[in-house]
Amino acid sequence: MDPRETYAAMPGVTALGELPDAWHWATAPGFDSSAALYADGRRAFQAYALDSYDEGLAVALLSFARSHSTELTTDAPLALAEGFAHPGYGFDAVAAAAPPLHRLYPDDTELNDAVRAVIPVYRCEVAGDESLQDAEYRYSRGSGIRGTRWDRPPSPYLKYRYRGATGSVQAKRGFAGLKSMVSTVTRGEGRDDLFVEFENYRHEVRTITWTETWTLTGPDGDATRVSLDELREAVKAALYGPNAGHADFPG
């Protein structure tokens, strides 16, 4: 198995800029793939962009992946390397999906195992120690990272649980969209039994309750009574971290 032969045979394939041992091809307009070999020539990083391809970003992404191959080739389903940057984009990290997660070549086990699928990410999107189940959700679900869209705002890692209308609370926190959690919090105004517990990409857990106003309890156990605007800003800071400047926080 030689990844070089596989990529060289892709329909319409061209060299990827000036990056050596790297290729670009498109299976249809707007469906762009790119790949670059590891230094050993036996393995490869591969990327995919949907209606958002940028050759400069592809070169930067695969160059970074190649220079951080040790960090991105681990047993983690979704490995992480921080410190990425490219002009015009807010991405500050790169994530690599392991073979059991990306399944790019399901009919060729040897080739599939030789490839890591890489995506440009915001730090707040990936914990770096996800289980395979959690990585599947973040990598494959539309409400996850949306890694094929290179023109996207951050989709922060968020797990939460809450007390529902029946008075019961879920046993475990689960992934959900930020709009859902914000709606749950705002609809809980005035409810003495309000309980929302959420976890961010650093696995820090905070709770939101109501006692005449919203109360936010941080990971250290300190509770602070806040207005709705203050609560929104605190939630934004907790979930987006260094990427708050690129946040698309729901109204």
C-alpha positions as CSV (number, residue, x, y, z in Angstrom):
1,M,0.0,0.0,0.0
2,D,1.4,3.4,-1.1
3,P,-0.7,6.4,-0.3
4,R,1.2,8.4,-2.9
5,E,-0.2,6.1,-5.6
6,T,-3.7,6.4,-4.2
7,Y,-3.7,10.2,-4.3
8,A,-1.9,10.5,-7.6
9,A,-4.7,8.4,-9.2
10,M,-7.6,10.6,-7.9
11,P,-9.6,12.1,-10.8
12,G,-8.5,15.6,-11.6
13,V,-5.8,15.6,-9.0
14,T,-3.3,18.4,-8.9
15,A,-0.4,19.4,-6.7
16,L,-1.4,21.3,-3.6
17,G,0.4,24.6,-4.0
18,E,4.1,24.4,-3.4
19,L,3.7,21.8,-0.6
20,P,5.7,18.7,-1.5
21,D,4.0,15.3,-1.5
22,A,0.6,16.9,-1.3
23,W,-2.4,16.9,-3.5
24,H,-5.8,18.5,-4.2
25,W,-8.8,17.0,-5.9
26,A,-12.5,17.7,-6.1
27,T,-15.2,15.0,-6.6
28,A,-17.7,17.7,-7.6
29,P,-17.8,21.5,-7.5
30,G,-17.7,22.5,-3.8
31,F,-16.5,19.1,-2.6
32,D,-12.7,19.6,-2.2
33,S,-10.2,17.2,-0.7
34,S,-6.5,17.6,0.0
35,A,-3.9,15.3,1.4
36,A,-0.2,15.4,2.4
37,L,2.1,12.5,3.3
38,Y,3.9,12.2,6.6
39,A,7.6,12.5,6.5
40,D,7.9,8.7,6.4
41,G,5.9,8.5,3.1
42,R,3.8,5.6,4.4
43,R,1.0,7.6,6.1
44,A,-1.0,10.6,5.2
45,F,-3.2,13.5,6.6
46,Q,-6.3,14.2,4.6
47,A,-8.7,17.1,4.8
48,Y,-12.1,17.9,3.3
49,A,-13.9,21.2,2.7
50,L,-17.6,21.7,1.7
51,D,-18.3,24.9,-0.2
52,S,-15.5,26.6,1.7
53,Y,-12.2,25.4,0.3
54,D,-9.2,27.8,0.5
55,E,-5.9,26.5,-0.9
56,G,-3.9,28.7,1.4
57,L,-5.7,27.3,4.4
58,A,-5.3,23.7,3.1
59,V,-1.6,24.2,2.7
60,A,-1.3,25.7,6.2
61,L,-3.5,23.0,7.8
62,L,-1.6,20.1,6.2
63,S,1.8,21.7,6.9
64,F,0.9,22.2,10.5
65,A,-0.4,18.6,10.8
66,R,2.8,17.3,9.2
67,S,5.0,19.2,11.7
68,H,2.8,18.1,14.6
69,S,2.4,14.5,13.6
70,T,3.3,13.1,17.0
71,E,0.6,15.0,18.7
72,L,-2.0,14.2,16.1
73,T,-1.2,10.5,15.7
74,T,-2.2,9.0,19.1
75,D,-4.7,6.5,20.4
76,A,-7.2,9.3,21.0
77,P,-10.2,9.1,18.6
78,L,-9.9,12.9,18.2
79,A,-6.4,14.1,18.8
80,L,-5.5,17.8,19.3
81,A,-2.6,20.1,18.5
82,E,-2.8,23.7,19.6
83,G,-1.0,26.7,18.1
84,F,-2.4,26.7,14.6
85,A,-3.0,30.1,12.8
86,H,-3.7,31.3,9.3
87,P,-4.5,34.9,8.2
88,G,-8.2,35.6,7.9
89,Y,-9.3,32.7,10.1
90,G,-9.9,32.4,13.8
91,F,-8.9,28.7,14.1
92,D,-6.2,28.2,16.7
93,A,-5.8,24.4,16.8
94,V,-6.0,21.3,14.5
95,A,-7.8,18.1,15.3
96,A,-7.1,14.7,13.8
97,A,-9.7,11.9,13.6
98,A,-8.3,8.4,14.0
99,P,-9.2,5.6,11.5
100,P,-12.1,4.1,13.5
101,L,-13.7,7.6,13.5
102,H,-13.1,9.0,10.0
103,R,-13.6,5.7,8.0
104,L,-12.5,7.4,4.8
105,Y,-11.6,4.2,3.1
106,P,-14.0,1.5,4.6
107,D,-13.2,-1.0,1.8
108,D,-9.4,-0.7,2.2
109,T,-8.4,-1.4,5.9
110,E,-4.7,-0.9,5.3
111,L,-5.2,2.5,3.6
112,N,-7.8,3.6,6.1
113,D,-5.4,2.8,9.0
114,A,-2.7,4.9,7.3
115,V,-4.8,8.1,7.2
116,R,-5.7,10.7,9.8
117,A,-8.5,13.1,8.8
118,V,-7.6,16.6,9.9
119,I,-9.9,19.6,10.5
120,P,-9.1,23.2,11.5
121,V,-10.7,23.9,14.9
122,Y,-11.3,26.5,17.5
123,R,-9.8,25.4,20.9
124,C,-13.2,25.5,22.5
125,E,-14.6,22.8,20.2
126,V,-12.4,19.9,21.3
127,A,-11.5,18.5,24.7
128,G,-8.8,16.2,23.3
129,D,-9.7,13.2,25.5
130,E,-13.1,12.4,24.0
131,S,-14.3,8.8,24.1
132,L,-15.0,7.2,20.7
133,Q,-18.7,7.8,21.4
134,D,-18.3,11.4,22.2
135,A,-15.8,11.9,19.3
136,E,-18.4,10.4,16.9
137,Y,-20.9,13.0,18.0
138,R,-18.6,15.9,17.7
139,Y,-17.0,14.8,14.4
140,S,-20.0,13.3,12.6
141,R,-23.1,15.1,13.8
142,G,-24.3,18.3,12.1
143,S,-24.7,19.8,15.6
144,G,-21.1,19.0,16.3
145,I,-17.9,20.7,15.1
146,R,-18.9,21.0,11.4
147,G,-15.3,20.6,10.5
148,T,-15.9,20.5,6.7
149,R,-17.0,24.1,6.8
150,W,-13.9,26.3,6.9
151,D,-16.0,29.5,7.0
152,R,-17.8,28.6,10.3
153,P,-18.0,30.3,13.7
154,P,-17.1,28.1,16.7
155,S,-19.4,25.3,17.9
156,P,-18.3,25.0,21.5
157,Y,-18.0,21.7,23.3
158,L,-21.1,21.7,25.5
159,K,-22.7,19.0,27.7
160,Y,-25.6,19.8,30.0
161,R,-28.4,18.5,32.0
162,Y,-31.4,20.2,33.6
163,R,-34.6,19.9,35.6
164,G,-37.5,19.4,33.2
165,A,-41.1,20.4,33.5
166,T,-41.9,17.1,35.3
167,G,-39.3,18.0,38.0
168,S,-36.9,15.2,37.0
169,V,-33.2,15.8,36.2
170,Q,-31.2,13.7,33.7
171,A,-28.7,11.3,35.3
172,K,-25.9,12.4,33.0
173,R,-24.9,15.5,31.0
174,G,-25.3,15.1,27.3
175,F,-24.2,17.0,24.2
176,A,-26.6,19.7,23.0
177,G,-26.7,22.9,21.1
178,L,-26.1,26.2,22.8
179,K,-29.4,27.6,21.7
180,S,-31.2,24.7,23.5
181,M,-29.4,25.5,26.8
182,V,-29.9,29.2,26.6
183,S,-33.6,28.6,26.0
184,T,-33.8,26.3,29.0
185,V,-32.1,28.9,31.2
186,T,-34.2,31.9,30.1
187,R,-37.5,29.9,30.3
188,G,-36.5,29.1,33.8
189,E,-36.7,32.7,35.0
190,G,-38.6,32.8,38.4
191,R,-38.5,29.0,38.9
192,D,-37.2,28.2,42.4
193,D,-36.5,24.7,41.1
194,L,-34.4,25.9,38.2
195,F,-31.4,23.7,37.7
196,V,-29.0,23.7,34.7
197,E,-25.6,22.1,34.9
198,F,-23.2,22.4,32.0
199,E,-19.6,21.3,31.1
200,N,-17.1,23.0,28.7
201,Y,-14.2,21.8,26.7
202,R,-11.9,21.8,29.8
203,H,-14.4,19.6,31.6
204,E,-15.2,22.5,34.0
205,V,-18.7,22.2,35.4
206,R,-21.0,25.1,36.3
207,T,-24.6,25.2,37.6
208,I,-27.3,27.8,37.1
209,T,-30.2,28.1,39.6
210,W,-32.7,30.8,40.6
211,T,-33.1,32.6,43.9
212,E,-34.8,35.9,43.2
213,T,-32.4,36.1,40.3
214,W,-30.0,33.8,38.5
215,T,-27.2,32.2,40.5
216,L,-24.1,30.9,38.8
217,T,-22.0,28.4,40.7
218,G,-18.5,27.9,39.3
219,P,-16.1,24.9,39.2
220,D,-14.6,26.0,42.5
221,G,-18.1,26.0,44.2
222,D,-18.3,29.8,44.5
223,A,-21.9,31.0,43.8
224,T,-22.6,34.5,42.3
225,R,-26.0,36.1,41.9
226,V,-26.1,37.7,38.4
227,S,-28.4,39.5,36.0
228,L,-29.4,37.8,32.8
229,D,-26.9,39.9,30.8
230,E,-24.1,39.0,33.3
231,L,-25.1,35.4,33.1
232,R,-25.0,35.3,29.3
233,E,-21.5,36.9,29.4
234,A,-20.3,34.4,32.0
235,V,-21.6,31.4,30.0
236,K,-20.1,32.8,26.8
237,A,-16.7,33.1,28.5
238,A,-16.9,29.6,30.0
239,L,-17.8,27.9,26.8
240,Y,-15.8,29.8,24.2
241,G,-12.7,30.6,26.2
242,P,-10.0,32.1,24.0
243,N,-12.4,32.0,21.0
244,A,-15.0,34.4,22.6
245,G,-14.2,37.0,20.0
246,H,-15.5,34.7,17.3
247,A,-18.6,33.6,19.2
248,D,-22.0,33.5,17.5
249,F,-23.9,33.5,20.8
250,P,-27.6,33.0,20.5
251,G,-29.9,35.9,21.4
